[in-house]
Amino acid sequence: MKELSEYINKISPIKDDTFDELKKCFKPLKLSKNDFFVVENEYAQQLGFLKKGIVRAFFLNQEGKEYTKQFFVNYAIIGSYTSLITKQPNQIAQQALTDCEILVANYSDIENLYSKFHDLERLGRKIAEFYFLEKEQKEIEMALLDASKRYLIMREKFPVIENIVPQYHIASYLGISPTQLSRIRRKLKD
């Protein structure tokens, strides 16, 4: 729980009594490589704190082609935030790309603590704001930057994934083909 406490306090510090109640909501979970934390078309009920490993969020188009939306590398909050809030089925799956260690909580248990602990409610808002800003930044990068610049940003943001994650997932995240990714990597090595 130490990692969770440190992660939280970097975002928005909470009181010790708040954390004592919050940590009661979390239970350890291990995911094996390729296991799903979030399954498409199911209703989300849990969120997780990724302590160790790599998870990708992705969706499928009507033809069954995968699009990697995001990578999560420890430490990170994972789960289908949209489904948790709207009570609608997930549209984006989350799959372990490595063996993962996660602390999992029922979102409703955390929501129930919001009215009692305003510092926890503020933390929830700060996390939502962070993911909103991150989503907007990626949209701007996809629209305004060429693939080489997006690749360099991805490497800086996720330095550990390059030799672990399959290249076709990285290419999908960048919005390019695996062949284009190979060309970019080759050009940058020269």
URCORLIN-V369025 format. One record per backbone hydrogen bond with DSSP energy under -0.5 kcal/mol. CO is the residue of the C=O (numbers start at 0). NH is the residue of the N-H. If there is no record, write none. Layout:
CO:NH ; CO:NH
This chain:
0:4 ; 1:5 ; 2:6 ; 3:7 ; 4:8 ; 5:9 ; 6:10 ; 7:10 ; 7:11 ; 14:18 ; 15:19 ; 16:20 ; 17:21 ; 18:22 ; 19:23 ; 20:23 ; 21:24 ; 22:25 ; 24:105 ; 26:103 ; 28:101 ; 30:99 ; 31:34 ; 34:95 ; 37:93 ; 38:41 ; 41:43 ; 41:89 ; 44:106 ; 44:107 ; 46:104 ; 47:49 ; 47:77 ; 48:50 ; 48:102 ; 49:74 ; 49:75 ; 51:100 ; 52:73 ; 53:96 ; 53:97 ; 54:71 ; 55:94 ; 56:68 ; 56:69 ; 57:92 ; 58:66 ; 60:63 ; 64:60 ; 66:58 ; 66:68 ; 69:56 ; 71:54 ; 75:49 ; 75:77 ; 77:47 ; 78:80 ; 79:83 ; 80:84 ; 81:85 ; 82:86 ; 87:43 ; 89:40 ; 92:57 ; 93:36 ; 93:37 ; 94:55 ; 95:33 ; 99:30 ; 100:50 ; 100:51 ; 101:28 ; 101:103 ; 102:48 ; 103:26 ; 104:46 ; 105:108 ; 105:109 ; 106:110 ; 107:111 ; 108:112 ; 109:112 ; 109:113 ; 110:113 ; 110:114 ; 112:115 ; 112:116 ; 115:117 ; 116:119 ; 116:120 ; 117:121 ; 118:122 ; 119:123 ; 120:124 ; 121:125 ; 122:126 ; 123:127 ; 124:128 ; 125:129 ; 126:130 ; 127:131 ; 128:132 ; 129:133 ; 130:134 ; 131:135 ; 132:136 ; 133:137 ; 134:138 ; 135:139 ; 136:140 ; 137:141 ; 138:142 ; 139:143 ; 140:144 ; 145:149 ; 146:150 ; 147:151 ; 148:152 ; 149:153 ; 150:154 ; 151:155 ; 152:156 ; 153:157 ; 155:158 ; 157:160 ; 157:161 ; 160:163 ; 160:164 ; 165:168 ; 165:169 ; 166:170 ; 167:171 ; 168:172 ; 169:173 ; 170:174 ; 170:175 ; 171:174 ; 176:180 ; 177:181 ; 178:182 ; 179:183 ; 180:184 ; 181:185 ; 182:186 ; 183:187 ; 184:188 ; 185:189
